[in-house]
Amino acid sequence: MKKVLILGGGFAGIQTAIELQKKNIFDITLVSERDYLYLYPISIWIPVHIKEFEDVKVKLADIQKKFPFKFITDTVEEICPSENKVICENGTFTYDYLVIAFGSDKMVHKGISNTLSICAKPEMSLLIRDKIDALVRNKTGKIAIGFGGNPKDKSAVRGGPAFELIFNIHHYLKTKKIRENFELTFFAPMDEPGAKMGKGALPLLDKMFSKYGIRKKIGKKIKEFVSDGVIFEDDSKLDSDLVMFIPAGTGPALLKNSKLPLSDTGFIKIDDTCQVSGFQNVFAVGDIASMEGEDWIAKQGHIAELMGRNAAFNIVGMEKGSNKKAGYKKHLSILCVMDTGDGAAFIFRNSKRSIIIPMPVIGHWLKSGWGIYSRYTKLGLFPRLPGL
């Protein structure tokens, strides 16, 4: 059997492994720093005690019971595509096909250590929960939540979780009957944060911010994060007891010496089939790939999974001598159920249309149901629905 090496245990890497394992014609090894898949879209509920940390994890050992690929816990240190090998902290791996899927680094801002992020390493969600718990015990506080941009790659911006988290914290404080004692502020450097969700997004967000009494500080670049707030380019300051910030993505530093083709922001250049330019047996999927498309495209979990399925399909096709290829570009879309704790808004956008539908009450349960669906499909206990 030919060897397929997959680097990364997120949505893209796991989906690639599952799709390849279904064919049972490859020796598949997946390398990840974690022994579980983390369901980031529902991690917003950990800080507000709707979900426990274990509820958001899917153990890779459980996925392997249905899809028995090999799994190794390790850290990638160097990729050598011209030699068909990858050097990790604890060993070196060779391959016939390589799928790179370990995500992106984050842009570094001055004083970033003074912030926490719901999109960082999974354990940080527990730190956020503990900080919020401390403020709740004091029954007062100032909380600021925002996200940053990458002017060279707008697809690497992740703003949805910031909106969801601030709405969920509002709801959580309201259930504790102490919301009036807290000041919640959303901040972002761009003039229209959330605009890529579609033309109806900005009026909806403004309406929600007003309804929930959430302040806005937008359109000013961030100069520095300090221990008690955020300082902007005009030296104005947003005072806060807790700052949560999601930096935009950038290419992983370890790729710089890999001789792989990289974009200006360090992401791996691929064609429509997710094949890396200049390397016939190397594919890049998910956040680590440099995606091409309209200004509104975003790196989301469902796109990462789509790219993983396509990479698997194309690798199988190459082995069988097929000329049929699967591409990701025609499927690019934004798909989100933006949760508020007691409801949600369904958001969809592609090249042809954009849809935003407020869904009080039922929307929250729809997102909760997606979390269950995502877990069960990874475990092979429920069939995949087309497009989801």
C-alpha positions as CSV (number, residue, x, y, z in Angstrom):
1,M,0.0,0.0,0.0
2,K,1.2,3.5,-0.7
3,K,1.6,5.8,2.3
4,V,-0.5,8.9,2.8
5,L,0.8,11.3,5.6
6,I,-1.7,13.8,6.9
7,L,-0.5,16.7,9.1
8,G,-3.1,18.1,11.4
9,G,-6.1,16.8,13.4
10,G,-8.6,19.6,12.7
11,F,-11.7,19.5,10.5
12,A,-9.7,19.3,7.3
13,G,-7.2,16.7,8.3
14,I,-9.7,14.4,10.0
15,Q,-12.1,14.6,7.0
16,T,-9.2,13.7,4.6
17,A,-8.3,10.7,6.8
18,I,-11.9,9.5,6.9
19,E,-12.5,9.8,3.2
20,L,-9.3,8.0,2.3
21,Q,-9.9,5.3,4.9
22,K,-13.2,4.5,3.4
23,K,-11.4,3.4,0.2
24,N,-9.1,1.1,2.2
25,I,-6.3,1.3,-0.5
26,F,-3.8,3.4,1.4
27,D,-1.6,3.2,4.5
28,I,-2.8,6.4,6.3
29,T,-1.0,8.1,9.1
30,L,-2.3,11.3,10.7
31,V,0.0,13.4,12.9
32,S,-1.4,15.9,15.3
33,E,-0.4,17.7,18.5
34,R,-3.7,16.7,20.1
35,D,-5.4,13.3,20.5
36,Y,-8.8,14.8,19.9
37,L,-10.7,16.8,17.3
38,Y,-11.9,20.1,18.9
39,L,-15.3,21.4,17.7
40,Y,-14.4,25.1,17.7
41,P,-17.8,26.3,16.5
42,I,-19.5,25.2,19.8
43,S,-16.6,26.2,22.0
44,I,-18.3,29.5,22.5
45,W,-20.5,27.8,25.1
46,I,-17.7,26.7,27.4
47,P,-17.1,30.2,28.9
48,V,-20.8,30.5,29.7
49,H,-21.3,27.0,31.1
50,I,-23.6,25.7,28.4
51,K,-21.0,23.1,27.5
52,E,-18.2,21.4,29.4
53,F,-14.7,21.2,27.8
54,E,-15.1,17.4,27.3
55,D,-18.3,18.0,25.4
56,V,-16.4,19.9,22.7
57,K,-13.8,17.2,22.1
58,V,-14.1,14.1,19.9
59,K,-11.3,11.6,20.8
60,L,-9.4,10.5,17.8
61,A,-9.3,7.0,19.3
62,D,-13.1,6.9,19.0
63,I,-12.9,8.0,15.3
64,Q,-10.3,5.3,14.7
65,K,-12.8,2.6,15.8
66,K,-14.8,3.3,12.6
67,F,-12.0,4.6,10.4
68,P,-8.8,2.8,11.5
69,F,-6.1,5.2,10.2
70,K,-2.9,5.4,12.2
71,F,-2.5,8.3,14.6
72,I,0.6,9.7,16.1
73,T,0.9,12.6,18.6
74,D,3.8,14.7,17.5
75,T,4.8,18.3,16.5
76,V,5.8,19.1,12.9
77,E,9.2,20.8,12.7
78,E,10.2,20.7,9.1
79,I,8.6,19.7,5.8
80,C,10.9,18.4,3.0
81,P,8.7,17.9,-0.1
82,S,11.6,17.3,-2.5
83,E,12.6,14.3,-0.3
84,N,9.1,13.1,0.5
85,K,9.7,13.4,4.2
86,V,8.5,15.3,7.3
87,I,10.6,15.8,10.3
88,C,8.7,15.9,13.6
89,E,9.9,16.4,17.2
90,N,9.9,12.7,17.9
91,G,10.6,11.2,14.5
92,T,10.8,11.4,10.7
93,F,8.0,10.2,8.4
94,T,8.2,9.4,4.7
95,Y,5.2,9.4,2.3
96,D,3.9,8.8,-1.2
97,Y,1.3,11.5,-0.7
98,L,1.3,14.4,1.8
99,V,-1.7,16.4,3.0
100,I,-0.9,19.5,5.0
101,A,-3.8,20.5,7.2
102,F,-2.4,21.9,10.5
103,G,-4.0,25.4,10.2
104,S,-2.4,28.8,10.5
105,D,-0.5,31.0,12.9
106,K,-1.9,34.2,14.3
107,M,-0.8,37.7,13.6
108,V,1.1,39.1,16.5
109,H,0.0,42.4,18.1
110,K,1.9,44.3,20.7
111,G,0.8,43.2,24.1
112,I,-1.2,40.2,22.8
113,S,-0.4,38.3,26.0
114,N,-2.9,40.6,27.7
115,T,-5.7,39.0,25.8
116,L,-7.5,35.7,25.6
117,S,-8.9,34.1,22.4
118,I,-11.7,31.6,21.9
119,C,-10.0,30.6,18.7
120,A,-6.6,29.9,20.3
121,K,-5.5,26.6,21.8
122,P,-8.6,24.8,23.2
123,E,-7.5,25.1,26.8
124,M,-7.8,28.9,26.6
125,S,-11.6,28.5,26.6
126,L,-11.2,27.4,30.2
127,L,-9.2,30.4,31.1
128,I,-11.9,32.6,29.6
129,R,-14.5,30.8,31.6
130,D,-12.5,31.3,34.8
131,K,-12.1,35.0,34.2
132,I,-15.8,35.5,33.5
133,D,-16.6,33.5,36.6
134,A,-14.4,35.8,38.7
135,L,-16.2,38.8,37.3
136,V,-19.6,37.2,37.9
137,R,-18.6,36.6,41.6
138,N,-17.8,40.3,41.9
139,K,-21.1,41.1,40.1
140,T,-19.6,43.8,38.1
141,G,-17.0,44.4,35.3
142,K,-16.0,45.6,31.9
143,I,-15.6,43.1,29.1
144,A,-14.2,43.8,25.6
145,I,-14.4,41.4,22.7
146,G,-13.1,41.9,19.2
147,F,-11.2,40.6,16.2
148,G,-8.5,41.8,13.9
149,G,-7.9,41.8,10.1
150,N,-5.2,40.7,7.7
151,P,-5.1,43.3,4.9
152,K,-3.1,40.9,2.7
153,D,-5.6,38.1,3.0
154,K,-9.2,38.9,4.0
155,S,-10.1,35.2,4.0
156,A,-8.0,34.7,7.1
157,V,-10.2,36.8,9.3
158,R,-12.4,35.0,11.9
159,G,-15.0,37.4,13.3
160,G,-18.1,35.2,13.8
161,P,-17.0,33.6,17.1
162,A,-16.4,37.1,18.5
163,F,-20.0,38.1,17.8
164,E,-21.3,34.9,19.2
165,L,-19.2,35.1,22.3
166,I,-20.3,38.6,23.2
167,F,-23.9,37.8,22.6
168,N,-23.7,34.6,24.7
169,I,-22.0,36.5,27.6
170,H,-24.8,39.1,27.4
171,H,-27.3,36.3,27.7
172,Y,-25.4,34.6,30.5
173,L,-25.2,37.8,32.6
174,K,-28.8,38.4,32.0
175,T,-29.8,35.0,33.3
176,K,-27.7,35.8,36.4
177,K,-29.7,39.0,36.7
178,I,-26.5,41.1,36.8
179,R,-26.3,42.3,33.2
180,E,-26.9,45.9,34.2
181,N,-23.7,45.9,36.3
182,F,-21.5,45.0,33.3
183,E,-20.2,47.1,30.4
184,L,-19.8,45.0,27.2
185,T,-17.9,46.5,24.2
186,F,-17.2,45.0,20.8
187,F,-14.2,46.4,18.9
188,A,-12.6,45.9,15.5
189,P,-10.2,47.9,13.3
190,M,-12.3,47.8,10.2
191,D,-15.1,50.2,9.4
192,E,-17.7,47.5,8.7
193,P,-16.9,44.3,10.7
194,G,-19.2,41.5,9.6
195,A,-19.8,43.0,6.1
196,K,-18.6,39.8,4.4
197,M,-21.6,37.9,5.7
198,G,-23.8,39.9,3.3
199,K,-25.7,43.1,2.8
200,G,-28.2,42.3,5.6
201,A,-25.5,41.6,8.2
202,L,-24.6,45.1,9.2
203,P,-28.2,46.3,9.9
204,L,-28.8,43.1,11.9
205,L,-25.7,43.4,13.9
206,D,-26.4,47.0,14.7
207,K,-29.9,46.1,15.8
208,M,-28.6,43.4,18.1
209,F,-25.9,45.6,19.6
210,S,-28.5,48.2,20.3
211,K,-31.0,45.7,21.7
212,Y,-28.4,44.1,24.0
213,G,-26.8,47.3,25.1
214,I,-23.4,46.4,23.7
215,R,-21.1,49.3,22.9
216,K,-19.0,49.5,19.7
217,K,-15.5,50.7,19.0
218,I,-14.8,50.2,15.3
219,G,-12.8,51.7,12.5
220,K,-9.6,52.4,14.5
221,K,-6.4,50.3,14.3
222,I,-5.2,48.7,17.4
223,K,-1.9,50.1,18.7
224,E,-1.4,47.9,21.8
225,F,-3.1,45.7,24.3
226,V,-2.4,46.5,27.9
227,S,-3.3,44.8,31.2
228,D,-6.4,46.9,31.6
229,G,-7.6,47.5,28.1
230,V,-7.0,48.3,24.5
231,I,-5.1,51.4,23.1
232,F,-5.9,52.5,19.6
233,E,-3.9,54.4,16.9
234,D,-5.2,57.8,18.1
235,D,-4.1,56.9,21.7
236,S,-7.7,56.6,22.8
237,K,-8.2,53.7,25.3
238,L,-10.9,51.1,25.9
239,D,-10.8,50.2,29.6
240,S,-11.6,46.6,30.3
241,D,-11.2,44.0,33.0
242,L,-11.1,41.2,30.4
243,V,-10.1,41.6,26.8
244,M,-10.9,38.8,24.3
245,F,-9.4,39.1,20.9
246,I,-9.3,36.9,17.8
247,P,-6.2,37.8,15.6
248,A,-6.4,37.2,11.9
249,G,-4.5,34.2,10.6
250,T,-1.1,34.2,8.8
251,G,1.0,31.4,7.4
252,P,2.9,29.1,9.9
253,A,6.5,30.1,10.5
254,L,7.8,26.6,9.9
255,L,6.8,26.8,6.2
256,K,9.3,29.5,5.5
257,N,12.2,27.1,4.8
258,S,10.0,24.3,3.4
259,K,10.5,25.3,-0.3
260,L,6.8,25.1,-0.7
261,P,5.2,27.9,-2.8
262,L,3.8,30.5,-0.4
263,S,1.5,33.5,-0.7
264,D,2.5,37.0,0.6
265,T,1.0,36.0,3.9
266,G,2.8,32.7,4.1
267,F,-0.1,30.4,3.2
268,I,0.5,27.5,0.8
269,K,-0.4,28.1,-2.8
270,I,-2.7,25.5,-4.3
271,D,-4.8,25.0,-7.4
272,D,-8.5,24.4,-7.5
273,T,-7.9,20.7,-6.6
274,C,-6.0,21.6,-3.5
275,Q,-2.8,20.3,-5.1
276,V,0.3,22.4,-4.1
277,S,1.8,24.2,-7.0
278,G,4.9,22.4,-8.3
279,F,4.4,19.2,-6.2
280,Q,2.2,16.5,-7.7
281,N,1.9,14.4,-4.5
282,V,1.4,17.3,-2.0
283,F,-1.9,18.8,-1.1
284,A,-2.9,21.6,1.3
285,V,-6.3,21.9,2.8
286,G,-8.1,24.1,5.3
287,D,-6.7,27.2,6.9
288,I,-3.1,26.6,5.8
289,A,-4.1,26.9,2.2
290,S,-4.1,30.1,0.2
291,M,-7.6,30.4,-1.1
292,E,-8.7,32.3,-4.2
293,G,-12.0,33.9,-4.7
294,E,-14.1,37.0,-4.0
295,D,-13.3,39.5,-1.2
296,W,-16.0,38.0,1.1
297,I,-14.6,34.4,1.2
298,A,-13.7,33.1,4.6
299,K,-11.9,30.1,6.0
300,Q,-14.6,28.1,7.8
301,G,-14.9,24.5,9.0
302,H,-17.3,23.4,6.3
303,I,-14.9,24.6,3.6
304,A,-12.0,22.9,5.3
305,E,-13.9,19.6,5.3
306,L,-14.9,20.1,1.6
307,M,-11.2,20.6,0.8
308,G,-10.3,17.5,2.7
309,R,-12.9,15.4,0.8
310,N,-11.7,16.9,-2.5
311,A,-8.0,16.1,-1.7
312,A,-8.9,12.5,-0.8
313,F,-11.0,12.2,-4.0
314,N,-8.2,13.5,-6.1
315,I,-5.5,11.3,-4.5
316,V,-7.7,8.3,-5.1
317,G,-8.2,9.4,-8.7
318,M,-4.5,9.8,-9.3
319,E,-3.9,6.3,-8.1
320,K,-6.6,4.9,-10.4
321,G,-5.4,7.0,-13.4
322,S,-8.6,9.0,-13.5
323,N,-8.7,12.5,-15.1
324,K,-11.7,13.5,-13.1
325,K,-10.9,16.1,-10.5
326,A,-12.8,17.8,-7.6
327,G,-12.4,21.5,-7.1
328,Y,-13.2,23.8,-4.1
329,K,-13.7,27.2,-5.8
330,K,-17.3,26.6,-7.1
331,H,-18.4,25.6,-3.6
332,L,-17.1,28.6,-1.7
333,S,-19.6,30.0,0.7
334,I,-20.2,31.4,4.1
335,L,-22.4,29.2,6.3
336,C,-23.0,30.1,9.9
337,V,-25.6,29.8,12.6
338,M,-24.6,32.8,14.7
339,D,-25.7,31.9,18.2
340,T,-26.9,34.3,20.9
341,G,-27.5,31.9,23.8
342,D,-31.2,32.0,23.4
343,G,-31.6,32.1,19.6
344,A,-29.5,32.6,16.5
345,A,-29.3,34.0,13.0
346,F,-28.9,31.7,10.0
347,I,-26.4,33.2,7.6
348,F,-25.5,31.9,4.1
349,R,-23.7,33.6,1.3
350,N,-22.2,32.5,-2.0
351,S,-21.4,34.1,-5.4
352,K,-25.1,34.2,-6.3
353,R,-27.0,35.2,-3.1
354,S,-26.8,36.1,0.5
355,I,-29.4,35.1,3.2
356,I,-29.8,36.2,6.8
357,I,-32.7,34.8,8.8
358,P,-33.2,35.6,12.5
359,M,-34.2,32.5,14.3
360,P,-35.3,33.2,17.9
361,V,-35.1,30.2,20.3
362,I,-35.0,27.5,17.6
363,G,-31.8,28.9,16.2
364,H,-29.9,28.0,19.4
365,W,-31.2,24.5,19.3
366,L,-30.3,24.2,15.6
367,K,-26.7,25.0,16.4
368,S,-26.7,22.6,19.3
369,G,-28.0,20.0,17.0
370,W,-25.2,20.7,14.6
371,G,-22.7,20.0,17.3
372,I,-24.3,16.5,17.9
373,Y,-24.4,15.9,14.1
374,S,-20.8,16.9,13.7
375,R,-19.7,14.5,16.4
376,Y,-21.7,11.6,15.2
377,T,-20.7,11.9,11.6
378,K,-17.0,11.9,12.6
379,L,-17.6,8.8,14.6
380,G,-19.4,7.1,11.7
381,L,-22.7,6.9,13.6
382,F,-24.7,9.1,11.3
383,P,-24.5,9.7,7.5
384,R,-23.2,12.9,6.1
385,L,-25.9,15.2,4.7
386,P,-25.1,16.8,1.3
387,G,-23.5,20.2,1.8
388,L,-23.1,19.9,5.6
